[in-house]
Amino acid sequence: MALNISDECINCDVCEPECPNEAISQGDEIYQIDPGKCTECVGHYDTPQCVEVCPVDCIAKDPAHSESSEMLWVKYERLTGNKRAG
């Protein structure tokens, strides 16, 4: 699944620079995540970095964009041009 930022976002600006896929941007009122770019950090890190740094726990899986681990790997490969090891 791609991740989603809820309206509990306080616009603290810490999540955007942590995203290796540049999927996070400032929206009209709060930050938003582009589901076409979000891989939950698959291929980059063991855990989603935006979730790790968020001080208010406003980032969760987006049920509207359900994806398997395999689908996230395919997206990672498409976005980066890198193939997974092994």
N, CA, C and O atoms as CSV, one atom per row, in Angstrom:
chain,resi,resn,atom,element,x,y,z
A,1,MET,N,N,0.828,-1.184,0.000
A,1,MET,CA,C,0.000,0.000,0.000
A,1,MET,C,C,0.868,1.240,0.000
A,1,MET,O,O,1.941,1.271,0.602
A,2,ALA,N,N,0.399,2.226,-0.664
A,2,ALA,CA,C,1.024,3.532,-0.527
A,2,ALA,C,C,0.614,4.071,0.843
A,2,ALA,O,O,-0.328,3.573,1.461
A,3,LEU,N,N,1.314,5.066,1.297
A,3,LEU,CA,C,0.983,5.683,2.574
A,3,LEU,C,C,0.163,6.939,2.340
A,3,LEU,O,O,0.121,7.472,1.231
A,4,ASN,N,N,-0.482,7.400,3.391
A,4,ASN,CA,C,-1.329,8.592,3.322
A,4,ASN,C,C,-1.089,9.437,4.566
A,4,ASN,O,O,-0.888,8.905,5.658
A,5,ILE,N,N,-1.110,10.740,4.399
A,5,ILE,CA,C,-0.962,11.670,5.520
A,5,ILE,C,C,-2.349,12.191,5.873
A,5,ILE,O,O,-3.059,12.724,5.020
A,6,SER,N,N,-2.721,12.032,7.126
A,6,SER,CA,C,-4.057,12.452,7.569
A,6,SER,C,C,-4.082,13.944,7.876
A,6,SER,O,O,-3.051,14.616,7.866
A,7,ASP,N,N,-5.283,14.444,8.147
A,7,ASP,CA,C,-5.446,15.864,8.457
A,7,ASP,C,C,-4.918,16.236,9.837
A,7,ASP,O,O,-5.035,17.387,10.259
A,8,GLU,N,N,-4.338,15.270,10.538
A,8,GLU,CA,C,-3.676,15.561,11.807
A,8,GLU,C,C,-2.267,16.119,11.591
A,8,GLU,O,O,-1.585,16.488,12.547
A,9,CYS,N,N,-1.841,16.178,10.330
A,9,CYS,CA,C,-0.517,16.709,9.973
A,9,CYS,C,C,-0.376,18.137,10.506
A,9,CYS,O,O,-1.290,18.952,10.383
A,10,ILE,N,N,0.790,18.424,11.102
A,10,ILE,CA,C,1.041,19.758,11.659
A,10,ILE,C,C,2.009,20.566,10.776
A,10,ILE,O,O,2.496,21.620,11.187
A,11,ASN,N,N,2.281,20.066,9.570
A,11,ASN,CA,C,3.172,20.756,8.629
A,11,ASN,C,C,4.534,21.064,9.232
A,11,ASN,O,O,5.050,22.174,9.097
A,12,CYS,N,N,5.103,20.080,9.893
A,12,CYS,CA,C,6.394,20.296,10.553
A,12,CYS,C,C,7.571,20.206,9.595
A,12,CYS,O,O,8.693,20.553,9.963
A,13,ASP,N,N,7.333,19.749,8.379
A,13,ASP,CA,C,8.355,19.702,7.331
A,13,ASP,C,C,9.420,18.624,7.488
A,13,ASP,O,O,10.407,18.654,6.754
A,14,VAL,N,N,9.271,17.673,8.406
A,14,VAL,CA,C,10.327,16.679,8.574
A,14,VAL,C,C,10.191,15.479,7.636
A,14,VAL,O,O,11.187,14.808,7.364
A,15,CYS,N,N,9.003,15.195,7.140
A,15,CYS,CA,C,8.807,14.008,6.303
A,15,CYS,C,C,9.306,14.185,4.877
A,15,CYS,O,O,9.904,13.271,4.310
A,16,GLU,N,N,9.068,15.341,4.300
A,16,GLU,CA,C,9.378,15.551,2.880
A,16,GLU,C,C,10.827,15.222,2.519
A,16,GLU,O,O,11.045,14.472,1.567
A,17,PRO,N,N,11.825,15.744,3.231
A,17,PRO,CA,C,13.208,15.446,2.838
A,17,PRO,C,C,13.628,13.996,3.088
A,17,PRO,O,O,14.636,13.547,2.543
A,18,GLU,N,N,12.871,13.260,3.900
A,18,GLU,CA,C,13.212,11.873,4.208
A,18,GLU,C,C,12.793,10.896,3.119
A,18,GLU,O,O,13.285,9.768,3.090
A,19,CYS,N,N,11.901,11.297,2.229
A,19,CYS,CA,C,11.355,10.394,1.223
A,19,CYS,C,C,12.350,10.174,0.086
A,19,CYS,O,O,12.679,11.122,-0.627
A,20,PRO,N,N,12.838,8.942,-0.099
A,20,PRO,CA,C,13.817,8.684,-1.152
A,20,PRO,C,C,13.221,8.739,-2.558
A,20,PRO,O,O,13.961,8.846,-3.535
A,21,ASN,N,N,11.902,8.668,-2.672
A,21,ASN,CA,C,11.244,8.696,-3.979
A,21,ASN,C,C,10.635,10.055,-4.316
A,21,ASN,O,O,9.992,10.209,-5.354
A,22,GLU,N,N,10.836,11.032,-3.444
A,22,GLU,CA,C,10.255,12.366,-3.621
A,22,GLU,C,C,8.737,12.298,-3.827
A,22,GLU,O,O,8.168,13.016,-4.649
A,23,ALA,N,N,8.102,11.411,-3.053
A,23,ALA,CA,C,6.650,11.215,-3.150
A,23,ALA,C,C,5.865,12.179,-2.269
A,23,ALA,O,O,4.646,12.284,-2.406
A,24,ILE,N,N,6.541,12.881,-1.374
A,24,ILE,CA,C,5.869,13.776,-0.430
A,24,ILE,C,C,6.041,15.220,-0.876
A,24,ILE,O,O,7.144,15.658,-1.204
A,25,SER,N,N,4.934,15.946,-0.883
A,25,SER,CA,C,4.981,17.364,-1.241
A,25,SER,C,C,3.957,18.134,-0.412
A,25,SER,O,O,3.038,17.556,0.168
A,26,GLN,N,N,4.137,19.447,-0.372
A,26,GLN,CA,C,3.202,20.295,0.358
A,26,GLN,C,C,1.919,20.419,-0.453
A,26,GLN,O,O,1.951,20.819,-1.617
A,27,GLY,N,N,0.793,20.077,0.162
A,27,GLY,CA,C,-0.503,20.240,-0.480
A,27,GLY,C,C,-1.087,21.595,-0.138
A,27,GLY,O,O,-0.377,22.473,0.352
A,28,ASP,N,N,-2.373,21.773,-0.392
A,28,ASP,CA,C,-3.025,23.044,-0.093
A,28,ASP,C,C,-3.000,23.365,1.398
A,28,ASP,O,O,-2.773,24.508,1.794
A,29,GLU,N,N,-3.238,22.340,2.222
A,29,GLU,CA,C,-3.291,22.575,3.669
A,29,GLU,C,C,-2.284,21.741,4.449
A,29,GLU,O,O,-1.740,22.202,5.452
A,30,ILE,N,N,-2.033,20.514,3.993
A,30,ILE,CA,C,-1.100,19.609,4.672
A,30,ILE,C,C,-0.226,18.940,3.627
A,30,ILE,O,O,-0.468,19.060,2.426
A,31,TYR,N,N,0.785,18.239,4.095
A,31,TYR,CA,C,1.614,17.466,3.180
A,31,TYR,C,C,0.791,16.323,2.603
A,31,TYR,O,O,-0.171,15.859,3.216
A,32,GLN,N,N,1.185,15.881,1.418
A,32,GLN,CA,C,0.483,14.781,0.769
A,32,GLN,C,C,1.503,13.820,0.164
A,32,GLN,O,O,2.647,14.192,-0.101
A,33,ILE,N,N,1.071,12.584,-0.049
A,33,ILE,CA,C,1.930,11.553,-0.619
A,33,ILE,C,C,1.357,11.128,-1.959
A,33,ILE,O,O,0.175,10.801,-2.064
A,34,ASP,N,N,2.197,11.135,-2.977
A,34,ASP,CA,C,1.811,10.689,-4.315
A,34,ASP,C,C,1.851,9.158,-4.321
A,34,ASP,O,O,2.935,8.582,-4.234
A,35,PRO,N,N,0.697,8.483,-4.421
A,35,PRO,CA,C,0.692,7.023,-4.376
A,35,PRO,C,C,1.435,6.387,-5.549
A,35,PRO,O,O,1.843,5.228,-5.461
A,36,GLY,N,N,1.615,7.117,-6.630
A,36,GLY,CA,C,2.368,6.601,-7.763
A,36,GLY,C,C,3.864,6.539,-7.525
A,36,GLY,O,O,4.585,5.850,-8.246
A,37,LYS,N,N,4.334,7.263,-6.506
A,37,LYS,CA,C,5.762,7.289,-6.173
A,37,LYS,C,C,6.084,6.606,-4.847
A,37,LYS,O,O,7.241,6.270,-4.592
A,38,CYS,N,N,5.081,6.397,-4.005
A,38,CYS,CA,C,5.330,5.829,-2.674
A,38,CYS,C,C,5.529,4.320,-2.754
A,38,CYS,O,O,4.670,3.593,-3.254
A,39,THR,N,N,6.675,3.864,-2.254
A,39,THR,CA,C,6.960,2.431,-2.168
A,39,THR,C,C,7.086,1.985,-0.714
A,39,THR,O,O,7.566,0.885,-0.441
A,40,GLU,N,N,6.659,2.831,0.215
A,40,GLU,CA,C,6.845,2.579,1.649
A,40,GLU,C,C,8.321,2.348,1.957
A,40,GLU,O,O,8.668,1.635,2.899
A,41,CYS,N,N,9.180,2.958,1.153
A,41,CYS,CA,C,10.637,2.878,1.261
A,41,CYS,C,C,11.201,1.502,0.900
A,41,CYS,O,O,12.381,1.241,1.135
A,42,VAL,N,N,10.365,0.611,0.327
A,42,VAL,CA,C,10.856,-0.675,-0.160
A,42,VAL,C,C,11.991,-0.407,-1.141
A,42,VAL,O,O,11.875,0.443,-2.024
A,43,GLY,N,N,13.085,-1.138,-0.976
A,43,GLY,CA,C,14.248,-0.964,-1.827
A,43,GLY,C,C,15.255,0.027,-1.288
A,43,GLY,O,O,16.425,0.002,-1.669
A,44,HIS,N,N,14.809,0.898,-0.404
A,44,HIS,CA,C,15.692,1.908,0.179
A,44,HIS,C,C,15.981,1.625,1.649
A,44,HIS,O,O,17.136,1.628,2.075
A,45,TYR,N,N,14.921,1.379,2.424
A,45,TYR,CA,C,15.029,1.203,3.875
A,45,TYR,C,C,14.113,0.072,4.330
A,45,TYR,O,O,13.238,-0.368,3.584
A,46,ASP,N,N,14.317,-0.387,5.538
A,46,ASP,CA,C,13.482,-1.450,6.104
A,46,ASP,C,C,12.117,-0.949,6.550
A,46,ASP,O,O,11.162,-1.724,6.612
A,47,THR,N,N,12.017,0.325,6.858
A,47,THR,CA,C,10.755,0.910,7.308
A,47,THR,C,C,10.533,2.241,6.598
A,47,THR,O,O,11.497,2.881,6.177
A,48,PRO,N,N,9.281,2.665,6.459
A,48,PRO,CA,C,9.009,3.966,5.845
A,48,PRO,C,C,9.625,5.093,6.686
A,48,PRO,O,O,9.308,5.246,7.866
A,49,GLN,N,N,10.486,5.858,6.073
A,49,GLN,CA,C,11.203,6.904,6.807
A,49,GLN,C,C,10.304,8.043,7.257
A,49,GLN,O,O,10.545,8.640,8.307
A,50,CYS,N,N,9.274,8.356,6.483
A,50,CYS,CA,C,8.361,9.419,6.896
A,50,CYS,C,C,7.640,9.049,8.190
A,50,CYS,O,O,7.426,9.899,9.054
A,51,VAL,N,N,7.271,7.785,8.316
A,51,VAL,CA,C,6.603,7.312,9.532
A,51,VAL,C,C,7.565,7.396,10.713
A,51,VAL,O,O,7.174,7.761,11.822
A,52,GLU,N,N,8.827,7.055,10.461
A,52,GLU,CA,C,9.833,7.084,11.526
A,52,GLU,C,C,10.029,8.477,12.108
A,52,GLU,O,O,10.235,8.617,13.313
A,53,VAL,N,N,9.967,9.509,11.271
A,53,VAL,CA,C,10.260,10.865,11.745
A,53,VAL,C,C,9.023,11.681,12.127
A,53,VAL,O,O,9.157,12.740,12.741
A,54,CYS,N,N,7.844,11.217,11.783
A,54,CYS,CA,C,6.617,11.987,12.049
A,54,CYS,C,C,6.365,12.113,13.553
A,54,CYS,O,O,6.240,11.101,14.243
A,55,PRO,N,N,6.289,13.339,14.064
A,55,PRO,CA,C,6.094,13.517,15.508
A,55,PRO,C,C,4.644,13.336,15.973
A,55,PRO,O,O,4.397,13.245,17.176
A,56,VAL,N,N,3.686,13.283,15.049
A,56,VAL,CA,C,2.278,13.189,15.465
A,56,VAL,C,C,1.575,11.924,14.963
A,56,VAL,O,O,0.356,11.816,15.090
A,57,ASP,N,N,2.306,10.983,14.404
A,57,ASP,CA,C,1.718,9.726,13.928
A,57,ASP,C,C,0.534,9.939,12.994
A,57,ASP,O,O,-0.535,9.363,13.197
A,58,CYS,N,N,0.724,10.759,11.982
A,58,CYS,CA,C,-0.379,11.040,11.059
A,58,CYS,C,C,-0.216,10.332,9.719
A,58,CYS,O,O,-0.959,10.612,8.778
A,59,ILE,N,N,0.755,9.412,9.621
A,59,ILE,CA,C,1.008,8.715,8.353
A,59,ILE,C,C,0.693,7.235,8.532
A,59,ILE,O,O,1.242,6.567,9.408
A,60,ALA,N,N,-0.199,6.740,7.686
A,60,ALA,CA,C,-0.623,5.336,7.767
A,60,ALA,C,C,-0.810,4.776,6.367
A,60,ALA,O,O,-0.800,5.511,5.380
A,61,LYS,N,N,-0.980,3.471,6.299
A,61,LYS,CA,C,-1.254,2.825,5.014
A,61,LYS,C,C,-2.566,3.348,4.454
A,61,LYS,O,O,-3.530,3.564,5.188
A,62,ASP,N,N,-2.587,3.544,3.151
A,62,ASP,CA,C,-3.757,4.077,2.467
A,62,ASP,C,C,-4.545,2.922,1.856
A,62,ASP,O,O,-4.116,2.357,0.850
A,63,PRO,N,N,-5.690,2.555,2.442
A,63,PRO,CA,C,-6.459,1.427,1.916
A,63,PRO,C,C,-6.972,1.652,0.498
A,63,PRO,O,O,-7.352,0.696,-0.177
A,64,ALA,N,N,-6.988,2.879,0.045
A,64,ALA,CA,C,-7.420,3.177,-1.323
A,64,ALA,C,C,-6.350,2.805,-2.347
A,64,ALA,O,O,-6.623,2.764,-3.546
A,65,HIS,N,N,-5.136,2.536,-1.876
A,65,HIS,CA,C,-4.029,2.183,-2.761
A,65,HIS,C,C,-3.332,0.929,-2.241
A,65,HIS,O,O,-2.159,0.967,-1.869
A,66,SER,N,N,-4.057,-0.162,-2.220
A,66,SER,CA,C,-3.546,-1.432,-1.718
A,66,SER,C,C,-2.544,-2.036,-2.693
A,66,SER,O,O,-2.841,-2.200,-3.877
A,67,GLU,N,N,-1.357,-2.368,-2.191
A,67,GLU,CA,C,-0.310,-2.979,-3.000
A,67,GLU,C,C,0.414,-4.041,-2.187
A,67,GLU,O,O,0.659,-3.860,-0.994
A,68,SER,N,N,0.754,-5.145,-2.834
A,68,SER,CA,C,1.521,-6.198,-2.183
A,68,SER,C,C,2.994,-5.783,-2.127
A,68,SER,O,O,3.404,-4.814,-2.765
A,69,SER,N,N,3.764,-6.519,-1.366
A,69,SER,CA,C,5.199,-6.273,-1.294
A,69,SER,C,C,5.822,-6.404,-2.681
A,69,SER,O,O,6.694,-5.615,-3.046
A,70,GLU,N,N,5.387,-7.379,-3.441
A,70,GLU,CA,C,5.911,-7.562,-4.799
A,70,GLU,C,C,5.602,-6.344,-5.673
A,70,GLU,O,O,6.452,-5.897,-6.442
A,71,MET,N,N,4.389,-5.813,-5.552
A,71,MET,CA,C,4.011,-4.630,-6.329
A,71,MET,C,C,4.871,-3.425,-5.947
A,71,MET,O,O,5.240,-2.625,-6.807
A,72,LEU,N,N,5.191,-3.298,-4.650
A,72,LEU,CA,C,6.044,-2.196,-4.209
A,72,LEU,C,C,7.453,-2.341,-4.777
A,72,LEU,O,O,8.079,-1.347,-5.143
A,73,TRP,N,N,7.956,-3.580,-4.854
A,73,TRP,CA,C,9.269,-3.810,-5.455
A,73,TRP,C,C,9.265,-3.441,-6.936
A,73,TRP,O,O,10.213,-2.824,-7.422
A,74,VAL,N,N,8.222,-3.807,-7.647
A,74,VAL,CA,C,8.117,-3.472,-9.067
A,74,VAL,C,C,8.103,-1.949,-9.242
A,74,VAL,O,O,8.750,-1.412,-10.142
A,75,LYS,N,N,7.370,-1.271,-8.382
A,75,LYS,CA,C,7.322,0.197,-8.453
A,75,LYS,C,C,8.700,0.792,-8.165
A,75,LYS,O,O,9.138,1.719,-8.846
A,76,TYR,N,N,9.383,0.248,-7.143
A,76,TYR,CA,C,10.741,0.703,-6.820
A,76,TYR,C,C,11.656,0.553,-8.036
A,76,TYR,O,O,12.384,1.481,-8.386
A,77,GLU,N,N,11.618,-0.616,-8.677
A,77,GLU,CA,C,12.455,-0.868,-9.841
A,77,GLU,C,C,12.125,0.097,-10.987
A,77,GLU,O,O,13.026,0.589,-11.666
A,78,ARG,N,N,10.839,0.362,-11.196
A,78,ARG,CA,C,10.416,1.285,-12.250
A,78,ARG,C,C,10.886,2.709,-11.944
A,78,ARG,O,O,11.369,3.404,-12.838
A,79,LEU,N,N,10.750,3.141,-10.710
A,79,LEU,CA,C,11.098,4.509,-10.338
A,79,LEU,C,C,12.602,4.751,-10.341
A,79,LEU,O,O,13.057,5.832,-10.716
A,80,THR,N,N,13.371,3.754,-9.927
A,80,THR,CA,C,14.817,3.960,-9.757
A,80,THR,C,C,15.670,3.377,-10.879
A,80,THR,O,O,16.810,3.795,-11.079
A,81,GLY,N,N,15.114,2.410,-11.611
A,81,GLY,CA,C,15.908,1.727,-12.624
A,81,GLY,C,C,16.810,0.675,-12.023
A,81,GLY,O,O,17.589,0.044,-12.738
A,82,ASN,N,N,16.718,0.474,-10.706
A,82,ASN,CA,C,17.531,-0.533,-10.008
A,82,ASN,C,C,16.752,-1.822,-9.860
A,82,ASN,O,O,15.539,-1.805,-9.654
A,83,LYS,N,N,17.442,-2.925,-9.963
A,83,LYS,CA,C,16.827,-4.237,-9.724
A,83,LYS,C,C,17.168,-4.654,-8.299
A,83,LYS,O,O,18.227,-4.320,-7.770
A,84,ARG,N,N,16.242,-5.392,-7.694
A,84,ARG,CA,C,16.530,-5.839,-6.330
A,84,ARG,C,C,17.608,-6.910,-6.339
A,84,ARG,O,O,17.729,-7.694,-7.280
A,85,ALA,N,N,18.369,-6.921,-5.288
A,85,ALA,CA,C,19.467,-7.894,-5.153
A,85,ALA,C,C,18.897,-9.272,-4.834
A,85,ALA,O,O,17.884,-9.402,-4.147
A,86,GLY,N,N,19.551,-10.261,-5.335
A,86,GLY,CA,C,19.230,-11.626,-4.973
A,86,GLY,C,C,18.195,-12.214,-5.777
A,86,GLY,O,O,17.833,-13.372,-5.567
